[in-house]
């Protein structure tokens, strides 16, 4: 058997390439959208991708299953569980509880494991030349290392009221099926630490059924469903707004993108002539602060680029990206993984352009200003971070809520923006300035610097 995990650190998302070396056939589970990765694995290992599968209708990334099927001719195997509202709306081979996918000498048995979503399935892998006993389970967003999938995403991100209580009950029952598996079975989940699909995901890539039964909080409640439910639904991270769009695009028919597109390099003058554009500056926040194009938003090209673009940018916006030369392909990949395809071009040279700078302040200045009646210290971290500890007199507005509801009630005040280490503060400050806010002060050091300076905090 050939096995390779493909891990996208930018979305903390795992996909899997599994092959039968005797028959040179392979299956890809939960493919990302830039499919050249899987084509290269197949080429290097003399395999043909014959099967493509998904564990559920994903909310956090745009699956590349259909792109991969178009290029390879492989069959798509997708869940037909969950009822009428949870069916994929394009041709596929439907899967139900107990169905088996055969890939050469390998087989994958379908387990219906609802909870995170109603149609969620897991795949139990057997390597028959070695043994007819199961050796691996691919759980998608059902069981993670140290955590389980959250059932509230459908309600929080897609507005499907009442689904989180139903999902919690389904999850409780699905976990019993998981716990009945042999302890030695390897567990390969669809996400790792950093994903918003759970609240305490482990950083190691895989686990075993036995380890999860001992270590994972979800298996410690016995028959206490109410205790399980209360813990499961409490303190979940904010659900990114782009998740609703991903749910839709992963379910319906849509245009396919089988190659990573190349976009033109633009001069500033050419970019400014384009209509209805949003300029995203992906450079380091310190470079952005020193000088940037007016009304551009700073979302740095790091592992969080796609996540914050999904929070702050609409799918109807045409994008021009300021980037360091050589980073274009990487940035395009990150954005296409969440379906942000409206890229009109890149600006890689700002020399000679009219640039504006950000107002950066330090901890002492924050301390001297924050209690003034004409000043608001805005903490844009998550609710859980703010609740755990914050700067006295800081007002909480989560960064992800700013696009939906601009803080116009404080627009006439001086606004100091801080987060944990400065990245989110820079996004928020630039976003507000693009939307007409003028008296913006960026505490770039933010909460970590405040603590380092030994200044007072509260809860």
HELIX and SHEET records of a PDB file:
HELIX    1   1 UNK A   36  UNK A   44  1                                   9    
HELIX    2   2 UNK A   65  UNK A   72  1                                   8    
HELIX    3   3 UNK A   84  UNK A   86  5                                   3    
HELIX    4   4 UNK A  153  UNK A  158  1                                   6    
HELIX    5   5 UNK A  163  UNK A  179  1                                  17    
HELIX    6   6 UNK A  209  UNK A  215  1                                   7    
HELIX    7   7 UNK A  217  UNK A  219  5                                   3    
HELIX    8   8 UNK A  225  UNK A  233  1                                   9    
HELIX    9   9 UNK A  243  UNK A  251  1                                   9    
HELIX   10  10 UNK A  268  UNK A  273  1                                   6    
HELIX   11  11 UNK A  285  UNK A  290  1                                   6    
HELIX   12  12 UNK A  305  UNK A  312  1                                   8    
HELIX   13  13 UNK A  328  UNK A  336  1                                   9    
HELIX   14  14 UNK A  363  UNK A  369  1                                   7    
HELIX   15  15 UNK A  383  UNK A  388  1                                   6    
HELIX   16  16 UNK A  399  UNK A  401  5                                   3    
HELIX   17  17 UNK A  408  UNK A  410  5                                   3    
HELIX   18  18 UNK A  423  UNK A  434  1                                  12    
HELIX   19  19 UNK A  446  UNK A  452  1                                   7    
SHEET    1   A 6 UNK A   2  UNK A   8  0                                        
SHEET    2   A 6 UNK A  13  UNK A  20 -1                                        
SHEET    3   A 6 UNK A  25  UNK A  29 -1                                        
SHEET    4   A 6 UNK A  48  UNK A  53  1                                        
SHEET    5   A 6 UNK A  75  UNK A  79  1                                        
SHEET    6   A 6 UNK A  93  UNK A  95  1                                        
SHEET    1   B 6 UNK A 100  UNK A 103  0                                        
SHEET    2   B 6 UNK A 106  UNK A 112 -1                                        
SHEET    3   B 6 UNK A 121  UNK A 127 -1                                        
SHEET    4   B 6 UNK A 134  UNK A 140 -1                                        
SHEET    5   B 6 UNK A 186  UNK A 189  1                                        
SHEET    6   B 6 UNK A 207  UNK A 208 -1                                        
SHEET    1   C 4 UNK A 297  UNK A 298  0                                        
SHEET    2   C 4 UNK A 277  UNK A 281  1                                        
SHEET    3   C 4 UNK A 318  UNK A 322  1                                        
SHEET    4   C 4 UNK A 343  UNK A 347  1                                        
SHEET    1   D 4 UNK A 395  UNK A 396  0                                        
SHEET    2   D 4 UNK A 375  UNK A 379  1                                        
SHEET    3   D 4 UNK A 414  UNK A 418  1                                        
SHEET    4   D 4 UNK A 440  UNK A 442  1                                        
END                                                                             
